[in-house]
Amino acid sequence: MKFTKIISLLLVSVLGIGALASCANVDDRNTAALNKEALTYVSLRINPEIELLADEDDKVVAANAVNEDGEVVLSTVDLEGKTIEEAGAIFTETANDLGYFTPDGKKDTVYIDVESTTGIKDSELEEKLDKSIRDYFNNKGINGKIAPETLDKYADKAAEWGISAGHVKLVMRVLDAHPELTDTEVLELGVKDWMQLLKGNKDEEKVAAGLKADYRAEIDTLKGEYARLFELRTEIETLEAQLEGELTDEEKSAIEAQISEKEAELKPLQDEYKAKAGELKDTYKESSKDARKEYRAEAEKRKNENKSKQPKAEESTDGVPVHPKNLKKENIG
């Protein structure tokens, strides 16, 4: 019963309602459909940081910005439908065009992380992604580096929750995208569901990176106001767990009566929280429209500034422009 409640919550969040779900069971067909699609999670970080969700053919089905610079990059490109390798090269090229790399690239690193639904690293996909970015660096004469994403900061949570550091990162990303959920609720789900939540975080549903801190703070305040709601949910789950033990009919009836009583108290609180959390999300989604205009303006500004800093090409004797990097030094006799 607990699992179906969480799946209900997941489906509601994916639809953009952004609130706690009711206790009603979800049709098994909906649950099966939700878990059917195998996705791969890829994160790319320079200073701009983005995440990609790819399908079984390694085609991007969703691209989300993790920080404001990631928003700036994604405001100028559409990565959906591209292969992961293509998306990696486009992301790197766009970041370079926007001036996020130093002139020689020596201090710049593209950090990569790939997480599959199985929990096994997709080394083949990582290699393809590495090669596509390295090829771009080589073609542009950039001395940039490529490295696996550092996950040390997730080590403590990984030990606490009993999952891999990469999966902790996924949980944190879901909580970042859906702060109305709790870590307990998200952990009750699985890797496929985490990815589905991130995939469902489309432009029309997501809160812009620059507004997320304020949004999370207001949601946390709301959670504090509805502390009793979360207490009731925990109490109900504890009672439900007791029903799975060896009980007499009388004991079972007594526990079911307690559950019914607590569910009656839970429902109005849940409906109120659901409505208020939805209002908050709608407010920030609306504000995000203006924020995205600012990201596009910032991208245009950065692109123009970066162009003005680039060395001008010199013209060869046959009229073909020659970039200064390609000019050979003449011997001084």
N, C-alpha and C positions, 0 to 999 in steps of 0.2 A: 504493500500500500504506500509506503514511504517513497519508493521509486517512482510510482505513477504520479504522485503529487509533484515530485521534482520535475518530471517530464512535462507535466502540465505547466509548471512555472517556466520551463525552458521555452515551450511553444509560445506562451504569452509574450515573453521577452523578445523572441525572434520576430514576432509580428509587430513589435514596436510599442506595445502597450506599456512595457517597462514597469511591471508591478508584480507583487506576489500573486500566485494563482490560488484558485479555490481548491477544496479537497476532493473535487470530483475526479473520478478515474478518466484516463484518456483512452480513446479507442486504440486497440492493439495495432491496427493498421497504421495509424498515425505514428505510433512509436517505432514500428518497423521501418516506415518510410524515412523517419528522421535518422535512423542509424544505418541506413543503407549505403549512403555515399561515403566513400573513403577519401579523406582529404589529407593533404600534406601542408604543414605550416612552415613558412620560411620567413626569417627576419633578416633585414639588411640594415646595417648601421654604419654611418660615417660620423657626421653630426646629425644630418637628417636621418631619421630612423623610420622605417616602414615595416609592415608585415604583409605577407602574401599568403593566400589560401589557394592551393592548386588541386585540381581533380586528378583522377587516375591517369590521365594523359599528360600530366604535368603542365596543364594549361591554367592560367590564373583565373580564378572565379571571384576573387575579392581582394582588394588592396586597401589597407588602412594605414593612416599616419599614426605614429606613436608619439611624436613630438611636433612642435610648431614648425620646425624646419622640414620635417617630413610632409607636413601639410603644404608647405611652399612648393616642394618638389612635385607632389601629386596634383597640385592645382594646374600644372602645365602638361601632364601626360596622362594617358589612359592605358593602364597596364592589363586590364582584363582582356582575356582572349589570347594574350601572348604566352609563349612558353616561359617557364621559369628562367631558362638561360637568356632568352630575349629580354625579359623583364629586368633581370639583374644588370645586363649591359645598358639598357635604357635608363634605369635608375642611376647608375654610375655616371653615364654621359650627361644626364640632366643635372646631376649634382655638380659636375665639373663646369657645365655651361653657366650655372648659377653662382659660380665662384666659391664653392665649398671646399675645393682642393687648394693647397698651397701651390705656388708656381711650378716647383719641381716635383711635387708629390711625395717627397721623401718622408714627410711626417704623417702622411695620410694612410689610413688603413680602412678597408671595408671588412666589417665583421659579419660573419654568416652563421646562422643557426637553422638547422632543418629538423623538424620534429614530425614523425609519422604517427598514425593512429595506433600502430603496434608498439610504439616505444622504442623501436629499433632505428638507429640513425640510417638515413638513406645515403650511403657513401657515394653511390653512383650519381645521384642528383647533386650532391655537394660538389663532386668533381666537375660535373658539367657547368654548374654555376661558377665555380672557381675559374674554369677555363674561359668562359665567356667574358668575365670581368678582366681577367689577365690579358686576353686578346685585345680588349679595348685599351687597356693601359699601354700595351706594346705598340698598338697602332698610333696612339697619340703621344708616344714618348714620355709617358708619365711613370715615375718610379714608385707608384703606389703599392701597398701591400694588401694581402688578403689573409684573413685569419679566422679561426673558429670564434664564435661569440663567447665571451667570458661569462660563466654562470656562477661564479663563486658567491655572489651576493645572495643566491637562492639556496645555499647549502644548509643553513640553519632550518629553514622552512622544509626543505626536502627531508631532513632527519626527523622533524616534528611530525610531518604528514605521512612519511613512509612512501614517498614517490620520488621520481628523479628530479634533478634540478631543472631540466628542460620542461618537465610537466608543471613544476611550480611556476615557471615563467608563464606558461599558458594560463594557469589559474589566475595569476596576477593580471594578465591581459584581459581576461574575461571580467574580472572585478573592476578593472579600469574602465571597460566599456559599459558595464552594467553594475554600477555601484549600489543599485537597489537590492542586489542579491548579497547574501552573506557567504563567507568562505566555506562554511559547512554545507550550504546548499549547492555550491559549485562543486565541491569535492564529492558530493553524493552522485554527481554525474560522472561521465567518463570522457576520455580524450576526444572521441568523435563528437560528443555533444558540446564540448568546449569549442571545438573548431566550428561547429555549426553556429554557435552563438556569435563567434567572431565573423563568420561568413555573412551572417544576417545583419551585421552592423553596417548597413549601406549608408551612403551619403545622406539620404532623407531621414535616416534614423539616428545617426551618430552625433555626438556632441563634439565640436571642434576641440582640438588639443589644448588650445589656449584658454578654454573655458572649463576644462575638466576639474581643475582644483576647486574652483568655486562650486561647481555642480556636486562634486563628491562631498564637500563640506556641508552643503544644504541637505543632501541625502542622509549624511551621518546625523545631523541634527534631527531630521525627521525620524530616523530609526530610534533615537533616544526618546523622542516623544511617544513612540509606540513600543517601548520596551516590553510591555505586557504581551503584545502580540507575539514577539519572538519567544518569550517565556512559555506561552501557551503552546506554541508549536513544538518546543522541546518536550514539554510535559506530555503532549499527545503522542509523540513518537516513542517516548519511554513506555507509556501504557500499551501502545501497539506492540512493542517488543515483548511485553509481558504476556500478551495473548498467544505468543508462539510457544510458550512453555506448557508443561503438563498442568492442566487446571481442571477443577471440577466445574460442572455447569453453573453452580452458584457463584464461584469465583470469576468465571468468564463473564457472566451477566453483570456482576458488580463493576468489573473493569470497563465493559462496554458502556455502562451507564455513566461512568466517569468521563469516558471519551466523548460521549454525546453532550454532556454538560459543558465540557471545555470547548467543543466545536461550536456550540451555541454562543458562547462568549467570544470565540475567535472570529466568527464570520463578520460581524459589524466592524470590528477593529481592522480586519483584513480588507474589507471594502473601502474603508476610509483611507487606510494607508495606500491602497492601490490607486485611488483617485488622486490623492495628493502627490504621490510619486510620479504619476502620469503627467500631472500639471507641471511639475518641476522640469521633467524631461522635455515637454513640449516648449516650455519657455526657453530652455537652453538650445533646443534644436532650432528655434526661430532666430535666436541670437547668432547661431552658427552660420546662418546664411550670410549675415554681414561680415562675420569673421572670414569666411571663405573668399569674399570679395577682396578683403585686405590681404589674404595670402596670395591671391593672383596678382595684386598690385605690387606686393613685395617681390614676387618672382620676376615680374617685368623689370622692376628697378634693379634687382641683383643681376639679371641677365645683361642689361645695358651697361651697368658699371663694370661687369667682368669683361665685356667686349672691349671697352675703352682701355682696359689694362693690358690686353693682349698685344704682343709685339706685332708690328705691321709686316706683312710679307714683302719681300723685295722682288723685283721683276728680273727674270733671266734674259739672256740675249734673244731668246726665241719668243719673248712676250709672255711666258708662263710664270705666274707668281711662285716664288720660292720662299718657304718659311725660314726664318733665321736659324732655326734649329738644324735645318738641313744643309746650310751653307758650309762648305769645307774651308778650313783655314789654309791660307797660302803660305808656302815656305818662304822664309825671309833669307835671301842668299847672302 
